[in-house]
Amino acid sequence: MADITCAGMPATLKVEGVMREGKPVYIVQRIATLLAAALIFFPAASPSRICNMINKNLSLFTSGISYGSLTGEMGRAFSRGWLNEGVIILLFAASLVMLLGIAASSAGGCMSLGNLKFKRLGNIFSLAGGGVQILGLVLIYVSYVLIQGAGNVDRVGPRFPAGLIVYLILTVIMMLTAVIIRIMLPKAAPDSQYEMESRYKLFLIFLPFAALCFVFSYLPLWGWRYAFFDYSAGGILSMDNFVGFKWFTSLFQSEATKADVVRVLKNTLAMSGLGIATSWCAMAFAIFLNEIKNLRFRRFVQTFTTIPNFISWVLVYAIAFALFSTDGFVNTIASQIGLLAEGAAGPNYLMSEAHIWLKMLAWGIWKGIGWSAIIYIAGISGIDQQLYEAATVDGAGRFARMWHVTLPGLIPTYCVMLLMSIANILSNGMDQYYVFQNKMNTNTIEVLDLYVYHLGIQNGNIPLSTVIGMVKSVVSVVLLFAANRISKSVRGESIV
């Protein structure tokens, strides 16, 4: 037995030595792959912008998945014969090929975290992905050459994309490292299995969510640059319209702007404050719902109260209009039972600005209480049942068990949700207030997000609306850390 072990040791040590020696090569390959995958979302690095008629804000990712976006500004060029549509179809196919090649190389990079058999398979993916990317780059270059032979070159404006060189360098690096690794790696044992350490498995499971978070949460921060330019829709950003902190100072120097910001901040803080003050309702609802012993009835109530969350605010307003308009259900009933004089028009509750904050709070609670209670219902299921049994033995009734067992068990969850609500106190959305606004209540219903929409989209003041959005984000982060610090001081626990 000892002889067999000793005989197997040199081969194992040889493989481990090869792995260690090839580690720098793997690092270079993974960095190149990661850069290639990240740059597909950056328009400046897109190799697909081979002429001026292609939107400068179009990334390689969009070019490869949306033909409509790629040809969005080419309708006239196609109809006038300035540009052959077949060239753009070839460009679209080339962009898609590039995306497939990058996806294959990324898969190969992920597989390189496994054992020897996984590494060999990943190397095949890396080689194939690199080859596909080369094919995509060649097709893009062919499209560029064909663009130069277009019917009206001056209007089409062919341009050699710098991203083509960037991706060519990255692809060559990926191909060379894949070839080196292919030469270095020994053959895997025929009976070996595909294996990977748990930490790498968990990392790969987390990776897609991290990528989505980057694309939808951090990449849009690139739009903050509009706050430093005198920009209007359809224009360009250059040093000619760079104004520095002009829009930041105008936010505090303009009396009209200051008055508007103070007004919408008052509305925002009031509605968010009411929401925070009533945030315990979802927890109370979950506690009482859990006390329903009839399982079928409990499920019916939970389903019935959760469904409104999936109804859009447009439909919610339609329901409100059917109930509370001048000819709505409420006024009809009031007229029939004699509360309204015959022939008299009933009040339009939706047009009035009276108690608008409470009205919005009521609609928000109706729409979201069932959905918000789900996390507390899950928290109740995690409370140790022995605590209930011990409380029952001590003579505690149903209400006493709710007060002394269920409620303390949900307090940590409630504190986390409360901290998140405080951090989002300036971000209470705009869709609810957008559909309920009218000329009568606009002064009291307009919140910060709705004000930014009106300022940027309707009035076209994109830089100033960007500044307000930036300030809102910074304040939210400060509030989150401040609330977290208070929680750590009071409860001894934090979430950040």
RODO-2510 file (C-alpha; in nm, 4 decimals, decimal comma):
residues 496
     n   res          X          Y          Z
     1     m     0,0000     0,0000     0,0000
     2     a     0,2894     0,2323     0,0878
     3     d     0,4578     0,1507    -0,2438
     4     i     0,1483     0,2445    -0,4397
     5     t     0,1211     0,5759    -0,2535
     6     c     0,4867     0,6541    -0,3066
     7     a     0,4641     0,5623    -0,6727
     8     g     0,1738     0,8021    -0,7192
     9     m     0,3387     1,0922    -0,5410
    10     p     0,5737     1,2113    -0,8180
    11     a     0,2886     1,2434    -1,0718
    12     t     0,0765     1,4391    -0,8257
    13     l     0,3649     1,6669    -0,7366
    14     k     0,4366     1,7192    -1,1045
    15     v     0,0787     1,8316    -1,1723
    16     e     0,0823     2,0650    -0,8716
    17     g     0,4142     2,2091    -0,9887
    18     v     0,2726     2,2752    -1,3342
    19     m    -0,0308     2,4438    -1,1752
    20     r     0,1902     2,6756    -0,9707
    21     e     0,4126     2,7607    -1,2657
    22     g     0,1116     2,8362    -1,4844
    23     k    -0,0592     3,0571    -1,2283
    24     p     0,0787     3,3876    -1,3721
    25     v    -0,0421     3,2826    -1,7173
    26     y    -0,3890     3,2134    -1,5768
    27     i    -0,3901     3,5534    -1,4063
    28     v    -0,3084     3,7305    -1,7349
    29     q    -0,5758     3,5297    -1,9185
    30     r    -0,8421     3,6022    -1,6577
    31     i    -0,7644     3,9742    -1,6514
    32     a    -0,7883     3,9931    -2,0326
    33     t    -1,1148     3,7965    -2,0274
    34     l    -1,2611     4,0129    -1,7524
    35     l    -1,1692     4,3319    -1,9401
    36     a    -1,3231     4,1992    -2,2617
    37     a    -1,6432     4,1073    -2,0791
    38     a    -1,6653     4,4436    -1,8994
    39     l    -1,5929     4,6568    -2,2067
    40     i    -1,8931     4,5201    -2,3970
    41     f    -2,1067     4,7613    -2,1905
    42     f    -1,8938     5,0715    -2,2591
    43     p    -1,9813     5,2595    -2,5810
    44     a    -1,6354     5,4177    -2,6030
    45     a    -1,4769     5,0716    -2,6410
    46     s    -1,7281     4,9389    -2,8937
    47     p    -1,5631     4,8040    -3,2114
    48     s    -1,9001     4,8225    -3,3888
    49     r    -1,9095     5,2005    -3,4386
    50     i    -1,7647     5,1960    -3,7880
    51     c    -1,9452     5,5082    -3,9110
    52     n    -2,0893     5,8308    -3,7749
    53     m    -2,4450     5,7160    -3,8435
    54     i    -2,4178     5,4635    -3,5612
    55     n    -2,5171     5,6134    -3,2264
    56     k    -2,2070     5,7054    -3,0273
    57     n    -2,3761     5,5822    -2,7091
    58     l    -2,4218     5,2295    -2,8488
    59     s    -2,2181     4,9603    -2,6750
    60     l    -2,1056     4,6316    -2,8261
    61     f    -2,3654     4,4516    -2,6160
    62     t    -2,6507     4,6603    -2,7571
    63     s    -2,5081     4,6357    -3,1103
    64     g    -2,5128     4,2569    -3,0896
    65     i    -2,8606     4,2067    -2,9428
    66     s    -3,0670     4,4940    -3,0862
    67     y    -3,0714     4,5461    -3,4607
    68     g    -3,3239     4,8260    -3,4173
    69     s    -3,0867     5,0225    -3,1940
    70     l    -2,8004     4,9660    -3,4365
    71     t    -3,0002     5,1027    -3,7316
    72     g    -3,1968     5,3629    -3,5357
    73     e    -3,0488     5,6579    -3,7287
    74     m    -3,0056     5,4901    -4,0688
    75     g    -3,3586     5,4897    -4,2106
    76     r    -3,2913     5,7808    -4,4428
    77     a    -2,9530     5,6409    -4,5464
    78     f    -3,1163     5,3122    -4,6494
    79     s    -3,4009     5,4809    -4,8387
    80     r    -3,1675     5,7207    -5,0237
    81     g    -2,9196     5,4483    -5,1126
    82     w    -2,6339     5,6066    -4,9198
    83     l    -2,5751     5,2849    -4,7309
    84     n    -2,6344     4,9200    -4,8174
    85     e    -2,8397     4,7556    -4,5425
    86     g    -2,6539     4,4288    -4,6040
    87     v    -2,3399     4,5893    -4,4580
    88     i    -2,5210     4,6711    -4,1344
    89     i    -2,6691     4,3207    -4,1186
    90     l    -2,3121     4,1877    -4,1473
    91     l    -2,2044     4,4268    -3,8701
    92     f    -2,4921     4,3106    -3,6501
    93     a    -2,3954     3,9448    -3,7090
    94     a    -2,0297     4,0265    -3,6361
    95     s    -2,1232     4,1952    -3,3075
    96     l    -2,3299     3,8925    -3,2089
    97     v    -2,0381     3,6631    -3,2954
    98     m    -1,8129     3,8783    -3,0765
    99     l    -2,0538     3,8453    -2,7840
   100     l    -2,0676     3,4673    -2,8259
   101     g    -1,6884     3,4477    -2,8351
   102     i    -1,6547     3,6591    -2,5217
   103     a    -1,9177     3,4433    -2,3491
   104     a    -1,7232     3,1261    -2,4406
   105     s    -1,3952     3,2775    -2,3171
   106     s    -1,5648     3,3848    -1,9934
   107     a    -1,6955     3,0320    -1,9436
   108     g    -1,3437     2,9018    -1,9992
   109     g    -1,2074     3,1439    -1,7408
   110     c    -1,4650     3,0206    -1,4875
   111     m    -1,3763     2,6570    -1,5566
   112     s    -1,0087     2,7325    -1,4979
   113     l    -1,0901     2,7565    -1,1255
   114     g    -1,1570     2,3817    -1,1128
   115     n    -0,9348     2,0761    -1,1073
   116     l    -0,7123     1,9550    -1,3912
   117     k    -0,9980     1,8059    -1,5923
   118     f    -1,1994     2,1265    -1,5535
   119     k    -0,8965     2,3346    -1,6554
   120     r    -0,8483     2,1354    -1,9754
   121     l    -1,2147     2,1757    -2,0667
   122     g    -1,1990     2,5455    -1,9842
   123     n    -0,8939     2,5822    -2,2030
   124     i    -1,0894     2,4399    -2,4961
   125     f    -1,3617     2,6987    -2,4346
   126     s    -1,0992     2,9751    -2,4153
   127     l    -0,9385     2,8690    -2,7424
   128     a    -1,2748     2,8385    -2,9160
   129     g    -1,3923     3,1720    -2,7733
   130     g    -1,0753     3,3444    -2,8886
   131     g    -1,1181     3,2000    -3,2378
   132     v    -1,4796     3,3168    -3,2517
   133     q    -1,3755     3,6650    -3,1379
   134     i    -1,1124     3,6794    -3,4135
   135     l    -1,3844     3,5872    -3,6627
   136     g    -1,6080     3,8625    -3,5236
   137     l    -1,3286     4,1208    -3,5482
   138     v    -1,2565     4,0196    -3,9072
   139     l    -1,6244     4,0559    -3,9983
   140     i    -1,6365     4,3991    -3,8332
   141     y    -1,3299     4,5064    -4,0312
   142     v    -1,4904     4,3778    -4,3520
   143     s    -1,7998     4,5844    -4,2669
   144     y    -1,5772     4,8886    -4,2210
   145     v    -1,4141     4,8328    -4,5598
   146     l    -1,7567     4,7983    -4,7235
   147     i    -1,8720     5,1175    -4,5502
   148     q    -1,5849     5,3020    -4,7163
   149     g    -1,7303     5,2008    -5,0514
   150     a    -2,0777     5,3350    -4,9667
   151     g    -2,2700     5,5477    -5,2153
   152     n    -2,2307     5,8709    -5,0213
   153     v    -1,9199     5,8507    -4,8049
   154     d    -1,9448     6,2089    -4,6827
   155     r    -2,2888     6,1535    -4,5323
   156     v    -2,2168     5,8071    -4,3950
   157     g    -1,8860     5,9150    -4,2370
   158     p    -1,6870     5,5903    -4,2084
   159     r    -1,4535     5,5829    -3,9087
   160     f    -1,2085     5,3223    -3,7871
   161     p    -1,3177     5,2198    -3,4341
   162     a    -1,0468     5,2305    -3,1685
   163     g    -1,2310     4,9502    -2,9900
   164     l    -1,1295     4,7170    -3,2720
   165     i    -0,7637     4,7523    -3,1730
   166     v    -0,8461     4,7137    -2,8032
   167     y    -1,0375     4,3915    -2,8580
   168     l    -0,7748     4,2616    -3,0982
   169     i    -0,5064     4,3042    -2,8301
   170     l    -0,7229     4,1390    -2,5637
   171     t    -0,8163     3,8514    -2,7956
   172     v    -0,4539     3,7893    -2,8913
   173     i    -0,3577     3,7807    -2,5229
   174     m    -0,6390     3,5338    -2,4490
   175     m    -0,5388     3,3131    -2,7430
   176     l    -0,1661     3,3141    -2,6588
   177     t    -0,2239     3,2346    -2,2927
   178     a    -0,4681     2,9588    -2,3902
   179     v    -0,2057     2,8029    -2,6183
   180     i     0,0628     2,8242    -2,3461
   181     i    -0,1708     2,6649    -2,0926
   182     r    -0,2627     2,3952    -2,3430
   183     i     0,1052     2,3046    -2,3803
   184     m     0,1730     2,3153    -2,0055
   185     l    -0,1232     2,1141    -1,8810
   186     p    -0,0726     1,7372    -1,8553
   187     k    -0,3477     1,4956    -1,9501
   188     a    -0,6095     1,4263    -1,6886
   189     a    -0,6668     1,0732    -1,5627
   190     p    -0,9465     0,9027    -1,7598
   191     d    -1,1408     0,8162    -1,4431
   192     s    -1,1119     1,1654    -1,2878
   193     q    -1,4229     1,3737    -1,2244
   194     y    -1,4950     1,7416    -1,2810
   195     e    -1,4368     1,9005    -0,9406
   196     m    -1,4105     2,2510    -0,8004
   197     e    -1,3534     2,3894    -0,4515
   198     s    -1,6639     2,5106    -0,2699
   199     r    -1,5318     2,8660    -0,2410
   200     y    -1,5001     2,8887    -0,6189
   201     k    -1,8471     2,7408    -0,6684
   202     l    -1,9937     3,0019    -0,4369
   203     f    -1,7985     3,2735    -0,6161
   204     l    -1,9325     3,1662    -0,9562
   205     i    -2,2883     3,1537    -0,8184
   206     f    -2,2446     3,5077    -0,6879
   207     l    -2,0781     3,6368    -1,0070
   208     p    -2,3952     3,6830    -1,2229
   209     f    -2,5633     3,8828    -0,9466
   210     a    -2,2512     4,0969    -0,9074
   211     a    -2,2490     4,1581    -1,2840
   212     l    -2,6165     4,2574    -1,2818
   213     c    -2,5562     4,4868    -0,9854
   214     f    -2,2661     4,6498    -1,1716
   215     v    -2,4631     4,6954    -1,4936
   216     f    -2,7815     4,8329    -1,3387
   217     s    -2,6513     5,0052    -1,0236
   218     y    -2,2965     5,1259    -1,0862
   219     l    -2,2652     5,1625    -1,4628
   220     p    -2,5476     5,4237    -1,4751
   221     l    -2,3350     5,6430    -1,2455
   222     w    -2,1407     5,7260    -1,5613
   223     g    -2,4400     5,9466    -1,6454
   224     w    -2,3451     6,1798    -1,3606
   225     r    -2,1036     6,3489    -1,5993
   226     y    -2,4000     6,5382    -1,7508
   227     a    -2,4086     6,7468    -1,4320
   228     f    -2,0822     6,9159    -1,5356
   229     f    -2,1849     7,0150    -1,8888
   230     d    -2,4319     7,2584    -2,0414
   231     y    -2,6076     6,9686    -2,2117
   232     s    -2,9377     6,9481    -2,3969
   233     a    -3,1040     6,6402    -2,5436
   234     g    -2,9398     6,5356    -2,8680
   235     g    -2,6229     6,7349    -2,8018
   236     i    -2,2687     6,6169    -2,7373
   237     l    -2,0351     6,6444    -2,4418
   238     s    -1,7154     6,8353    -2,5096
   239     m    -1,4944     7,0952    -2,3497
   240     d    -1,6909     7,3612    -2,5364
   241     n    -1,9948     7,3057    -2,3143
   242     f    -1,8093     7,2056    -1,9963
   243     v    -1,9309     7,4322    -1,7122
   244     g    -1,7833     7,2684    -1,4036
   245     f    -1,9936     7,3238    -1,0931
   246     k    -2,2285     7,5780    -1,2527
   247     w    -2,5394     7,3652    -1,2023
   248     f    -2,4422     7,2830    -0,8444
   249     t    -2,4206     7,6502    -0,7538
   250     s    -2,7394     7,7382    -0,9439
   251     l    -2,9255     7,4849    -0,7317
   252     f    -2,8677     7,7104    -0,4301
   253     q    -2,8483     8,0528    -0,5968
   254     s    -3,1733     8,0486    -0,7950
   255     e    -3,4611     8,1535    -0,5690
   256     a    -3,7193     7,9755    -0,7866
   257     t    -3,5227     7,6526    -0,7854
   258     k    -3,4668     7,6728    -0,4091
   259     a    -3,8387     7,7267    -0,3505
   260     d    -3,9271     7,4279    -0,5680
   261     v    -3,6700     7,2040    -0,4011
   262     v    -3,7899     7,3033    -0,0535
   263     r    -4,1501     7,2340    -0,1550
   264     v    -4,0822     6,8898    -0,3028
   265     l    -3,8529     6,8005    -0,0125
   266     k    -4,1336     6,8814     0,2289
   267     n    -4,3690     6,6553     0,0336
   268     t    -4,1079     6,3804     0,0057
   269     l    -4,0108     6,3814     0,3726
   270     a    -4,3745     6,3989     0,4834
   271     m    -4,4851     6,1006     0,2737
   272     s    -4,1733     5,8973     0,3493
   273     g    -4,2077     5,9858     0,7181
   274     l    -4,5667     5,8645     0,7214
   275     g    -4,4527     5,5463     0,5494
   276     i    -4,1822     5,4886     0,8103
   277     a    -4,4215     5,5689     1,0948
   278     t    -4,6656     5,3048     0,9672
   279     s    -4,4032     5,0489     0,8615
   280     w    -4,4950     4,8380     1,1650
   281     c    -4,8346     4,7657     1,0063
   282     a    -4,6859     4,4963     0,7820
   283     m    -4,5282     4,3246     1,0838
   284     a    -4,8527     4,3433     1,2817
   285     f    -5,0467     4,2090     0,9844
   286     a    -4,8040     3,9151     0,9550
   287     i    -4,8334     3,8380     1,3272
   288     f    -5,2141     3,8357     1,3233
   289     l    -5,2210     3,6440     0,9946
   290     n    -5,0008     3,3775     1,1517
   291     e    -5,2567     3,3376     1,4319
   292     i    -5,5307     3,2273     1,1890
   293     k    -5,5664     2,8559     1,2518
   294     n    -5,7714     2,7752     0,9415
   295     l    -5,4982     2,7117     0,6850
   296     r    -5,7197     2,7615     0,3801
   297     f    -5,8548     3,0924     0,5052
   298     r    -5,5034     3,2092     0,5959
   299     r    -5,3775     3,1318     0,2466
   300     f    -5,6777     3,3087     0,0949
   301     v    -5,6150     3,6226     0,3018
   302     q    -5,2431     3,6218     0,2234
   303     t    -5,3031     3,5754    -0,1490
   304     f    -5,5817     3,8339    -0,1554
   305     t    -5,3639     4,0975     0,0141
   306     t    -5,0540     4,0183    -0,1914
   307     i    -5,2180     4,0475    -0,5357
   308     p    -5,2458     4,4316    -0,5276
   309     n    -4,8657     4,4528    -0,5254
   310     f    -4,8631     4,3165    -0,8814
   311     i    -5,1189     4,5686    -1,0056
   312     s    -4,9654     4,8708    -1,1771
   313     w    -5,0344     5,2158    -1,0354
   314     v    -5,2200     5,3019    -1,3554
   315     l    -5,4762     5,0310    -1,2770
   316     v    -5,4833     5,1411    -0,9128
   317     y    -5,5744     5,4902    -1,0296
   318     a    -5,8454     5,3401    -1,2526
   319     i    -5,9891     5,1664    -0,9450
   320     a    -5,9658     5,4916    -0,7458
   321     f    -6,1381     5,6813    -1,0286
   322     a    -6,4204     5,4276    -1,0401
   323     l    -6,4694     5,4644    -0,6654
   324     f    -6,4072     5,8313    -0,5854
   325     s    -6,4686     6,0385    -0,8998
   326     t    -6,7704     6,2679    -0,9279
   327     d    -6,9809     5,9886    -1,0800
   328     g    -6,7993     5,7137    -0,8908
   329     f    -6,9339     5,4380    -0,6740
   330     v    -6,9069     5,6339    -0,3469
   331     n    -7,1034     5,9348    -0,4727
   332     t    -7,3607     5,7082    -0,6379
   333     i    -7,4281     5,5289    -0,3106
   334     a    -7,4339     5,8600    -0,1211
   335     s    -7,6925     5,9942    -0,3659
   336     q    -7,9103     5,6849    -0,3392
   337     i    -7,9233     5,6894     0,0408
   338     g    -7,9964     6,0630     0,0521
   339     l    -7,6610     6,2028     0,1621
   340     l    -7,6503     6,4132    -0,1556
   341     a    -7,9256     6,6386    -0,2810
   342     e    -8,1079     6,5114    -0,5870
   343     g    -7,9292     6,6215    -0,9031
   344     a    -7,6316     6,7590    -0,7095
   345     a    -7,2848     6,6571    -0,8205
   346     g    -7,0792     6,4797    -0,5584
   347     p    -6,7307     6,5923    -0,4595
   348     n    -6,4381     6,4673    -0,6659
   349     y    -6,2094     6,3258    -0,4002
   350     l    -5,9282     6,2686    -0,6485
   351     m    -5,9050     6,6305    -0,7619
   352     s    -5,8823     6,7795    -0,4147
   353     e    -5,5461     6,8363    -0,2465
   354     a    -5,7013     6,8008     0,1003
   355     h    -5,5295     6,5295     0,3042
   356     i    -5,3388     6,4181    -0,0082
   357     w    -5,0506     6,2791     0,1994
   358     l    -5,2875     6,0548     0,3958
   359     k    -5,4611     5,9467     0,0756
   360     m    -5,1321     5,8422    -0,0816
   361     l    -5,0365     5,6623     0,2397
   362     a    -5,3663     5,4723     0,2400
   363     w    -5,3261     5,3611    -0,1205
   364     g    -4,9651     5,2604    -0,0561
   365     i    -5,0593     5,0509     0,2463
   366     w    -5,3446     4,8840     0,0573
   367     k    -5,1160     4,7986    -0,2320
   368     g    -4,8094     4,6848    -0,0430
   369     i    -4,9019     4,5513     0,3008
   370     g    -4,9473     4,1918     0,1855
   371     w    -4,6206     4,1896    -0,0044
   372     s    -4,4307     4,3585     0,2797
   373     a    -4,5651     4,1030     0,5272
   374     i    -4,4020     3,8120     0,3423
   375     i    -4,0587     3,8740     0,4953
   376     y    -4,2112     3,8828     0,8450
   377     i    -4,4069     3,5625     0,7788
   378     a    -4,0771     3,4016     0,6812
   379     g    -3,9221     3,5400     1,0003
   380     i    -4,2013     3,3905     1,2113
   381     s    -4,1384     3,0480     1,0597
   382     g    -3,7776     3,0745     1,1789
   383     i    -3,8652     3,1347     1,5445
   384     d    -3,7877     2,8333     1,7655
   385     q    -4,1139     2,6498     1,8406
   386     q    -3,9797     2,5503     2,1809
   387     l    -4,0166     2,9128     2,2891
   388     y    -4,3915     2,8931     2,2229
   389     e    -4,4130     2,5620     2,4083
   390     a    -4,2252     2,7060     2,7077
   391     a    -4,4517     3,0138     2,7092
   392     t    -4,7603     2,7914     2,6985
   393     v    -4,6303     2,5852     2,9938
   394     d    -4,5764     2,9123     3,1856
   395     g    -4,9432     2,9963     3,1307
   396     a    -4,9077     3,2485     2,8503
   397     g    -5,2174     3,2922     2,6335
   398     r    -5,2270     3,3605     2,2618
   399     f    -5,1799     3,7363     2,2945
   400     a    -4,9023     3,6915     2,5517
   401     r    -4,7183     3,4545     2,3177
   402     m    -4,7505     3,7077     2,0356
   403     w    -4,6183     3,9872     2,2574
   404     h    -4,3358     3,8022     2,4342
   405     v    -4,2224     3,5491     2,1688
   406     t    -4,3296     3,6457     1,8155
   407     l    -4,2731     4,0197     1,8404
   408     p    -3,9192     3,9977     1,9922
   409     g    -3,8305     3,7404     1,7284
   410     l    -3,9277     3,9832     1,4508
   411     i    -3,7643     4,2949     1,5953
   412     p    -3,4229     4,2320     1,4272
   413     t    -3,5933     4,1915     1,0890
   414     y    -3,7998     4,5046     1,1485
   415     c    -3,4878     4,7043     1,2416
   416     v    -3,3153     4,6029     0,9190
   417     m    -3,6206     4,7035     0,7141
   418     l    -3,6433     5,0285     0,9101
   419     l    -3,2805     5,1139     0,8358
   420     m    -3,3379     5,0497     0,4660
   421     s    -3,6472     5,2709     0,4734
   422     i    -3,4522     5,5525     0,6382
   423     a    -3,1784     5,5215     0,3742
   424     n    -3,4440     5,5478     0,0999
   425     i    -3,6336     5,8342     0,2631
   426     l    -3,5699     6,0538    -0,0419
   427     s    -3,6505     5,7772    -0,2913
   428     n    -4,0190     5,7039    -0,2556
   429     g    -4,0737     5,6546    -0,6288
   430     m    -4,2693     5,8602    -0,8799
   431     d    -4,5203     5,6296    -1,0495
   432     q    -4,7807     5,6488    -0,7716
   433     y    -4,7645     6,0274    -0,7536
   434     y    -4,7417     6,0668    -1,1303
   435     v    -5,0771     5,8961    -1,1942
   436     f    -5,2566     6,0706    -0,9059
   437     q    -5,1276     6,4227    -0,9781
   438     n    -5,3456     6,6925    -1,1329
   439     k    -5,3605     7,0719    -1,1484
   440     m    -5,5314     7,0904    -0,8104
   441     n    -5,2882     6,8820    -0,6031
   442     t    -4,9556     6,9155    -0,7862
   443     n    -4,8068     7,1442    -0,5187
   444     t    -4,8618     6,8901    -0,2409
   445     i    -4,8177     6,5605    -0,4260
   446     e    -4,4969     6,6324    -0,6211
   447     v    -4,2120     6,4401    -0,4599
   448     l    -3,8421     6,4583    -0,5396
   449     d    -3,8358     6,1764    -0,7977
   450     l    -4,1372     6,3233    -0,9775
   451     y    -3,9774     6,6681    -0,9692
   452     v    -3,6595     6,5292    -1,1272
   453     y    -3,8729     6,3683    -1,3986
   454     h    -4,0551     6,6944    -1,4700
   455     l    -3,7324     6,8920    -1,4655
   456     g    -3,5268     6,6592    -1,6819
   457     i    -3,7721     6,4933    -1,9210
   458     q    -4,0512     6,7482    -1,9599
   459     n    -3,8510     7,0710    -1,9244
   460     g    -3,5295     6,9367    -2,0789
   461     n    -3,3022     7,0592    -1,7979
   462     i    -3,1018     6,7378    -1,7824
   463     p    -2,7903     6,8760    -1,6036
   464     l    -2,9855     7,0253    -1,3115
   465     s    -3,1992     6,7124    -1,2725
   466     t    -2,8764     6,5065    -1,2696
   467     v    -2,7371     6,7292    -0,9931
   468     i    -3,0488     6,6757    -0,7820
   469     g    -3,0264     6,3007    -0,8392
   470     m    -2,6612     6,3035    -0,7318
   471     v    -2,7387     6,4973    -0,4149
   472     k    -3,0234     6,2577    -0,3377
   473     s    -2,7931     5,9549    -0,3731
   474     v    -2,5258     6,1079    -0,1503
   475     v    -2,7815     6,2006     0,1164
   476     s    -2,9264     5,8481     0,1059
   477     v    -2,5836     5,6935     0,1641
   478     v    -2,5155     5,9335     0,4537
   479     l    -2,8533     5,8534     0,6099
   480     l    -2,7891     5,4795     0,5769
   481     f    -2,4568     5,4979     0,7599
   482     a    -2,5971     5,7355     1,0210
   483     a    -2,8941     5,5043     1,0899
   484     n    -2,6595     5,2075     1,0992
   485     r    -2,4364     5,3862     1,3521
   486     i    -2,7378     5,4642     1,5711
   487     s    -2,8526     5,1013     1,5494
   488     k    -2,5088     4,9805     1,6515
   489     s    -2,5056     5,2190     1,9490
   490     v    -2,8574     5,1317     2,0660
   491     r    -2,8906     4,7627     1,9775
   492     g    -2,5273     4,6629     1,9470
   493     e    -2,5949     4,5302     1,5947
   494     s    -2,5484     4,6771     1,2479
   495     i    -2,6232     4,5792     0,8905
   496     v    -2,3304     4,7517     0,7162
***
